[in-house]
Amino acid sequence: MDKPRTGQVEMRRKRRVIILAALAIVVGGVTVGISRLQPAAPQVDADTLFRGKVQRGSMLREVRGPGLLVPLDIRWIAAQIEGRVERIPALPGVTVTPETVLVELASPEIEQNAFEAESNLRAGEADLANLTAQLTSSLLNQQAQVAAAESQAAQAKLQVEADEKMFADQLIPELNVKLSRLRATQLTKQAKIENQRYVQTESSNKAQIAAQQARVAQFRALYDLRRRQVESLKVRAGIPGVLQELPVQVGQRVPAGTNLARVARPESLKAELHIQETQAKDAKRGMLTQIDTRNGIVPGHIDRIAPSSQDGTVTMDVALDGPLPAGARPNLSVDGTIQIERLDNVLFVGRPAFGQQSSKVEMFKIVENGNAAIRVPVTLGRTSVNTVEIVDGLKVGDEVILSDTSQYDGFERIRLK
């Protein structure tokens, strides 16, 4: 007869628990191990990277910016009076002289005013001539009266002398002498009065003529103004040069002050650079500059710096110290490089694609004979167009990656192939 086995169920249960616990421990250990594993370093083609080697020596600080060649002598020609564009005899691009007519305006009102001013001037001149003739004739009549009065006074004096001699010889009575003296005194006073009247008449005539001359001068000034207004209907260049712009059309009505044309002298040019405001703070007037016209390099120096920035840039005018190459013309796009300073005995490397002046960045330094690169913190100093000063983090001979490595920000190491 079979004997029943006892304790088998408990043994199988214990065995199952032990196995499950062991599996849980193994799975947990594997999970923890995997979680602690670092991601594999990415592999990068070394030929696609731009690299630079740290060196010590003299570093030339420069800033660069785009710009244009602009004429030194530019003149906007504005309409002096309101009018309608009647004719445009010159087109942009032609060479002009100071007397070249650029635009002809029409204004019947201005022409009518000029005609009236000329008529008033001619009438005033005729009135002046007539008044001068009348006053001259009147003055001559007064002068004749003065001469007659002085002649009568002189005759009376002679008569007195004759009567006094005859009275001394007792040929005439004393009464005749007294009457002669009285008449001579009266005629002398009358001659003096006539002379004073002549002086007053002459002064009055001068005042009347001066008043009429003032009116004529006023008429002439108004006529000259109207004549100049008529002449200004033919808008002239004013300076020799090239007509650059003519923003009006035939038939257009233009008010006074409207810019009708722009004339420039192309033989005298300057460079107008636009430097980023973050780089422009070290630029000063007189600093040497190189202007790249795409057809040659022209030396120059900063002549003016705008007092304020616009659209994130500062405008700087560069006076050109050398001859311009062939093909240089106004509005030609150029690049300018400004020499800020020369730094001696500094640690520097080629400028990376990231990082600003006086900032801390992380760069990949090449190790293991060029087979790998590791991330290192680097402190940047002063920057130039193509180089940057190294303050801390690298030493002479270190080779670093200058290309943009932002896609590897999550890795401390990369492999190079």
Secondary structure, DSSP 8 states (H G I E B T S, - for coil): ------SHHHHHHHHHHHHHHHHHHHHHHHHHHHHHS-----EE-GGG--EEE-EEEEEEEEEEEEEEEEESSEEEEE-SS-EEEEE----TT-EE-TT-EEEEEE-HHHHHHHHHHHHHHHHHHHHHHHHHHHHHHHHHHHHHHHHHHHHHHHHHHHHHHHHHHHHHTTSS-HHHHHHHHHHHHHHHHHHHHHHHHHHHHHHHHHHHHHHHHHHHHHHHHHHHHHHHHHHTTEEE--SSEEEEE----TT-EE-TT-EEEEEE-TTSEEEEEEEETTTGGG--TT-EEEEE-SS-EEEEEEEEE-SS-BTTEEEEEEEE-S---TT--TT-EEEEEEEEEEEEEEEEEE--SS--TT-EEEEEEEEGGGTEEEEEEEEEEEE-SSEEEEEES--TT-EEE-S--GGGTT-SEEEE-
